Structure formats: C-alpha cells, structure tokens
Amino acid sequence: MSNSSPFNEFLLLAFTDMRELQLLHFSLFLAIYLAALLGNGLIITAVACDHRLHTPMYFFLLNLSLLDLGSISTTVPKSMANSLWNTRDISFWGCVAQVFLFVLFMSAEYYVLTIMAYDRYVAICRPLHYGILMDSRACVKMAAAAWASNFFYALLHTANTFSIPLCQGNVVQQFFCEIPQILKLSCTDAYLREAGVIVISLCVAFGCFVFIVVSYVQILRAVWRIPSEQGRHKAFSMCLPHLLVVSLFLSTSVFAYLKPPSISTPSLDRFVAVLYSVLPPVLNPLIYSMRNKELRDGLNKLIHLIIFQQQ
C-alpha cells in the first residue's frame, strides 16, 4: 500500500483547547485506561492460572479480554499523549496502524461474541454433545478462525481506505483515526471504492446478529422447559453476562455508525466514539464478574495470592 495522501501526518480532533481541560481529559482517560488494564488483565491471568476455569466459556472470555485490551490500547494512549503534550498530530503510518488494529480488534470481538453465543446454545440446548462439539481442539480452531479472518479483513479494509486519494485536507474529525472520518477527506465520489467492502461487512455483521438472535431464541425455549427453578436460574446466570456484553457492543456500535446525519456534530461524534470504543473494554470485566461465582472465586484467589506475595 503506497501513500496516496499528499500529507505525511493527520491532525486529530482535540476534546478541548483549554489547557486545564486537556489535563482533565488526560486524567480521566488515564483512569479509564488503567481500569481496563486492571479488569481485563485480572481476567486473563485468572483464566490462564486457575485450572477450574479451563473451559470453553472462559477460554473465549480470555480472548474477549485480549481483544478489549487491544482495542482500547489502540486509541486511548495516543489521545492521552496528545492532550498531555498539547498536540493533535499523528503520522500517516501511525494513522494506518491505528485503523488496521482498531478494525481487527473490534471485528474479531464481534466474531468471538458470536462464538460465545454458540457455546451457550450448545451448553443449554445440547448438553449431552457439549464435550464433543466444544472440545479444546474445536475451541482453538474457532478462536484462530476469528483472529485470522479478521486480520485479513482489517488488512483489506485498511488498504482500501488509504488507497483512496485524499484531497479534503488532513483534519480527522475524531480523537482517533476512524474510517468514516477519513473517507470524508477523500476526493469527490472516490469513497465509492470502499462501498463494496462496506456492503460485505454489513452482510457478515447482520449474519452474525441473526445467528446470535436465533441462538438465544432456542436457549430461551430450552430454559423454559427446565422443570426446576434453580435450574432455570443457573441457565439464566450463564447467559445474562454474555447477553449484556453483546447488547452493549451492538447498541453503541450501531448508534455510532447508523445515527442520522442530521444530528451529527463533532461533539456528539466524539461522545459516541467514546461510548463504543472506550466504554465496553472497561465494563465487560465488571459484567462478567458480577454474576459469575466461578470467575469471582478465581479473581479473589488471584488477588489474595498477589497480596500474600507482596507481604
């Protein structure tokens, strides 16, 4: 991919021009970033170290935490550095890397959430076949497919985006390099070259959404047939965290990209971008740990071990 832009750098949109508010923005993003690192880092460590958590559900949760760490690390540190040093610039290749990594992590996260819906479906609707359908080899293959397919998807999306001639300046109206904002810098009608990739993306995303919905329809039907209230409660507890994470991911992403252009403003776009790119990586560990006793026990064991070693 050659540099089709006449610019060697882009200018990102600052949250504010006031120095005091820039430092406040840095402090808030730092706190959010550290919370995401702590929450997802604890989940990754607990799942990796606790043999009781070596099950398909927690294996995919580990992958989800890795993707959350990747996505928030792609956007937030650069925004923090710009606020701290009162700058707005990002190099051309830095912008390319940011677009590639963000698309990779976000799209792979959607795939992993879809796989997790299938895992819950098999566990509740076909429990006798769970050990066969969700053995360790199958789980590794599904996770590898999610990472590999979205690596090539992100590569195609990024190459296609930056091969479009840009002649509307170099100011990206967002706090990170976001594809829709970069396309606004393209020459007249040049963005139509990206239309094919976008259509394919929407079709695949809709297919994943339909799969998740159908899976949960089958799960609800199976749960209502469970005779004991305790059994129904256990089944709901297994599915509720995943359902909340999917709802958070889809609601923020859909609003970000499908909101009416008439209500679009730079301030609203930045706020929505924070919702879908920064909020989920922070909240996902909380959602999964609140109603999951096994995970809470694993986290408590890990925290006590860390405290004991420091004493």
C-alpha positions as MATLAB code, in Angstrom:
seq = 'MSNSSPFNEFLLLAFTDMRELQLLHFSLFLAIYLAALLGNGLIITAVACDHRLHTPMYFFLLNLSLLDLGSISTTVPKSMANSLWNTRDISFWGCVAQVFLFVLFMSAEYYVLTIMAYDRYVAICRPLHYGILMDSRACVKMAAAAWASNFFYALLHTANTFSIPLCQGNVVQQFFCEIPQILKLSCTDAYLREAGVIVISLCVAFGCFVFIVVSYVQILRAVWRIPSEQGRHKAFSMCLPHLLVVSLFLSTSVFAYLKPPSISTPSLDRFVAVLYSVLPPVLNPLIYSMRNKELRDGLNKLIHLIIFQQQ';
ca = [
       0.000    0.000    0.000;
       1.548    3.273   -1.086;
       0.962    6.646    0.500;
      -1.851    8.049   -1.670;
      -2.180   11.075    0.608;
      -0.226   14.276   -0.059;
       0.194   14.580    3.724;
       2.793   12.978    5.986;
       0.541   13.361    9.010;
      -3.067   13.861   10.068;
      -4.495   16.199   12.679;
      -6.851   14.582   15.169;
      -9.734   16.445   16.754;
      -8.925   17.651   20.245;
     -11.512   17.358   23.007;
     -10.789   20.932   24.077;
      -8.338   23.783   23.518;
      -8.225   24.826   27.179;
      -5.056   23.597   28.891;
      -6.814   22.812   32.176;
      -9.475   20.736   30.424;
      -6.806   18.974   28.363;
      -5.135   17.846   31.578;
      -8.527   16.796   32.952;
      -9.161   14.771   29.797;
      -5.738   13.137   30.195;
      -6.507   12.258   33.827;
      -9.944   10.796   33.011;
      -8.653    8.733   30.102;
      -5.714    7.560   32.215;
      -8.086    6.370   34.951;
     -10.316    4.633   32.380;
      -7.335    3.012   30.679;
      -5.865    1.753   33.944;
      -9.267    0.344   34.936;
      -9.479   -1.509   31.614;
      -5.928   -2.830   32.013;
      -6.619   -3.976   35.564;
     -10.000   -5.596   34.889;
      -9.073   -7.405   31.702;
      -5.594   -8.245   32.973;
      -7.046   -9.903   36.069;
      -9.482  -11.954   33.971;
      -6.725  -13.086   31.586;
      -4.441  -14.058   34.470;
      -7.193  -15.800   36.446;
      -8.371  -17.849   33.463;
      -4.807  -18.769   32.496;
      -3.741  -19.765   36.018;
      -6.866  -21.382   37.528;
      -7.405  -24.909   36.188;
     -11.094  -24.724   37.186;
     -11.542  -22.017   34.563;
     -10.026  -24.072   31.730;
     -13.383  -24.499   30.000;
     -14.634  -23.257   26.608;
     -16.645  -20.388   28.111;
     -13.641  -18.943   29.949;
     -11.309  -19.631   27.034;
     -13.434  -17.375   24.847;
     -13.724  -14.864   27.699;
      -9.915  -14.736   27.769;
      -9.924  -13.987   24.028;
     -12.544  -11.287   24.592;
     -10.390   -9.642   27.255;
      -7.356   -9.718   24.962;
      -9.388   -8.025   22.220;
     -10.710   -5.424   24.665;
      -7.173   -4.608   25.775;
      -6.073   -4.345   22.174;
      -8.908   -2.066   21.077;
      -8.595    0.411   23.944;
      -4.788    0.422   23.678;
      -5.071    1.373   20.010;
      -6.937    4.632   20.591;
      -6.681    5.884   24.173;
      -2.879    6.200   24.723;
      -2.415    8.391   21.629;
      -5.316   10.613   22.677;
      -3.839   10.876   26.175;
      -0.403   11.803   24.777;
      -1.905   14.487   22.539;
      -3.766   16.040   25.482;
      -0.735   15.875   27.745;
       1.636   17.466   25.215;
      -0.990   19.783   23.683;
      -0.608   18.348   20.185;
      -3.012   16.942   17.580;
      -0.788   15.230   15.040;
      -0.471   11.565   14.152;
       1.814   10.331   11.399;
       0.367    8.869    8.207;
       1.605    5.371    9.037;
       0.560    5.797   12.659;
      -2.945    6.512   11.401;
      -2.783    3.459    9.120;
      -1.712    1.264   12.040;
      -4.470    2.685   14.235;
      -7.147    1.957   11.625;
      -5.850   -1.574   10.999;
      -5.593   -2.543   14.672;
      -8.912   -0.989   15.647;
     -10.788   -2.758   12.838;
      -9.015   -6.024   13.684;
      -9.849   -5.946   17.384;
     -13.427   -4.680   17.059;
     -14.443   -7.072   14.263;
     -12.732  -10.037   15.952;
     -14.560   -9.176   19.180;
     -17.884   -9.382   17.349;
     -16.908  -12.801   15.987;
     -15.871  -14.032   19.437;
     -19.177  -12.824   20.912;
     -20.954  -14.792   18.173;
     -18.926  -17.903   19.027;
     -19.769  -17.425   22.702;
     -23.470  -17.399   21.792;
     -22.947  -20.754   20.059;
     -21.130  -22.045   23.155;
     -24.078  -21.085   25.362;
     -26.517  -22.668   22.881;
     -24.661  -25.991   22.908;
     -24.283  -25.945   26.715;
     -28.008  -25.433   27.337;
     -29.753  -26.936   24.304;
     -27.402  -29.846   23.573;
     -25.650  -30.592   26.882;
     -25.002  -34.267   26.065;
     -22.988  -33.275   22.995;
     -21.163  -30.369   24.633;
     -17.943  -32.272   25.258;
     -17.785  -33.349   21.613;
     -18.846  -30.099   19.914;
     -16.848  -27.811   22.195;
     -13.693  -29.807   22.859;
     -10.375  -27.992   23.193;
      -9.394  -28.520   19.555;
     -12.690  -27.105   18.276;
     -12.400  -24.072   20.564;
      -8.864  -23.302   19.417;
      -9.917  -23.629   15.771;
     -12.873  -21.263   16.230;
     -10.759  -18.683   18.067;
      -7.982  -18.938   15.478;
     -10.522  -18.527   12.671;
     -11.888  -15.369   14.325;
      -8.418  -13.832   14.673;
      -7.116  -14.899   11.237;
     -10.192  -13.990    9.185;
     -10.436  -10.569   10.784;
      -6.711   -9.976   10.315;
      -7.198  -10.260    6.563;
     -10.465   -8.306    6.743;
      -8.738   -5.457    8.602;
      -5.852   -5.570    6.117;
      -8.252   -5.314    3.163;
     -10.322   -2.562    4.801;
      -7.245   -0.514    5.719;
      -5.547   -0.889    2.343;
      -8.744    0.017    0.525;
      -9.332    3.072    2.719;
      -5.862    4.539    2.360;
      -5.603    3.804   -1.354;
      -8.335    6.390   -1.906;
      -6.915    9.824   -2.877;
      -7.422   12.363   -0.107;
      -7.922   15.951   -1.214;
     -10.128   17.469    1.502;
      -7.363   18.335    3.941;
      -5.779   16.269    6.699;
      -8.004   17.110    9.689;
      -9.715   13.965   11.034;
     -12.867   14.977   12.896;
     -12.360   12.395   15.649;
      -9.946   11.738   18.515;
      -8.549    8.716   16.656;
      -8.271    7.652   13.020;
     -11.790    6.438   12.290;
     -12.604    5.156    8.794;
     -15.813    7.188    8.243;
     -13.969   10.394    9.148;
     -11.055    9.537    6.857;
     -13.451    8.855    3.977;
     -14.803   12.367    4.407;
     -11.359   13.611    3.347;
     -11.480   11.705    0.049;
     -11.956   13.298   -3.336;
     -15.489   13.518   -4.749;
     -17.018   10.043   -5.281;
     -13.711    8.351   -4.514;
     -15.275    6.820   -1.393;
     -17.446    4.637   -3.639;
     -14.444    2.329   -3.971;
     -14.965    1.478   -0.313;
     -18.687    0.758   -0.804;
     -18.166   -2.881   -1.786;
     -16.180   -3.668    1.364;
     -18.777   -1.876    3.485;
     -21.655   -3.852    1.932;
     -19.856   -7.144    2.553;
     -19.122   -6.060    6.126;
     -22.772   -5.221    6.779;
     -23.918   -8.563    5.364;
     -21.493  -10.521    7.556;
     -22.356   -8.428   10.623;
     -26.073   -8.950   10.028;
     -25.479  -12.685    9.619;
     -23.704  -12.807   12.994;
     -26.542  -10.811   14.564;
     -29.166  -13.220   13.197;
     -27.118  -16.172   14.475;
     -26.960  -14.661   17.973;
     -30.701  -13.922   17.998;
     -31.636  -17.420   16.778;
     -29.289  -18.976   19.350;
     -30.919  -17.081   22.200;
     -34.416  -17.878   20.974;
     -33.504  -21.569   21.166;
     -31.855  -21.033   24.550;
     -34.960  -19.332   25.987;
     -37.180  -22.117   24.721;
     -34.900  -24.697   26.344;
     -34.684  -22.769   29.627;
     -38.450  -22.503   29.990;
     -38.650  -26.300   29.659;
     -36.327  -26.818   32.638;
     -38.592  -28.108   35.454;
     -36.724  -26.701   38.466;
     -36.493  -23.016   39.285;
     -32.905  -23.482   40.410;
     -32.005  -24.957   37.018;
     -33.618  -22.064   35.182;
     -31.807  -19.563   37.389;
     -28.457  -21.254   36.721;
     -29.088  -21.216   32.965;
     -30.025  -17.528   33.025;
     -26.913  -16.739   35.082;
     -24.784  -18.439   32.426;
     -26.289  -16.378   29.605;
     -27.034  -12.984   31.147;
     -23.447  -11.598   31.210;
     -22.893  -12.520   27.576;
     -26.243  -11.045   26.581;
     -25.418   -7.776   28.371;
     -21.989   -7.556   26.711;
     -23.496   -8.214   23.263;
     -26.185   -5.593   23.878;
     -23.585   -3.014   24.969;
     -21.356   -3.760   21.983;
     -24.137   -3.652   19.393;
     -26.090   -0.693   20.785;
     -23.067    1.611   20.954;
     -21.665    0.484   17.571;
     -24.998    0.734   15.754;
     -25.700    4.196   17.143;
     -22.181    5.332   16.226;
     -22.402    4.291   12.587;
     -26.121    4.430   11.810;
     -27.192    7.614   13.579;
     -28.947   10.145   11.290;
     -26.516   12.578    9.634;
     -28.855   15.424   10.594;
     -27.955   15.058   14.296;
     -24.240   14.520   13.681;
     -21.955   17.115   15.257;
     -18.241   16.895   16.161;
     -19.074   16.863   19.882;
     -21.718   14.132   19.510;
     -19.439   12.072   17.256;
     -16.657   12.208   19.832;
     -19.043   11.263   22.649;
     -20.443    8.317   20.682;
     -16.918    7.200   19.734;
     -16.014    7.107   23.427;
     -19.135    5.009   24.084;
     -18.329    2.298   21.572;
     -14.512    2.306   21.693;
     -13.706    3.060   25.342;
     -16.704    2.042   27.451;
     -17.060   -1.692   26.569;
     -13.447   -2.668   27.432;
     -13.949   -1.137   30.893;
     -17.418   -2.546   31.596;
     -17.032   -6.052   30.143;
     -14.877   -7.381   33.030;
     -17.358   -5.960   35.545;
     -20.328   -7.503   33.748;
     -18.756  -10.951   33.596;
     -17.509  -10.946   37.172;
     -20.684   -9.666   38.848;
     -22.899  -12.741   38.265;
     -20.237  -15.427   37.796;
     -19.264  -17.129   41.038;
     -16.516  -19.276   39.498;
     -14.848  -16.242   37.963;
     -15.203  -14.216   41.181;
     -13.623  -17.065   43.136;
     -10.770  -17.230   40.647;
     -10.234  -13.469   40.831;
     -10.334  -13.494   44.648;
      -7.813  -16.317   44.711;
      -5.537  -14.405   42.342;
      -5.828  -11.134   44.318;
      -5.106  -12.910   47.623;
      -2.094  -14.586   46.022;
      -0.744  -11.233   44.804;
      -1.275   -9.604   48.220;
       0.346  -12.590   50.008;
       3.434  -12.433   47.781;
       3.870   -8.708   48.465;
       3.804   -9.161   52.231;
];
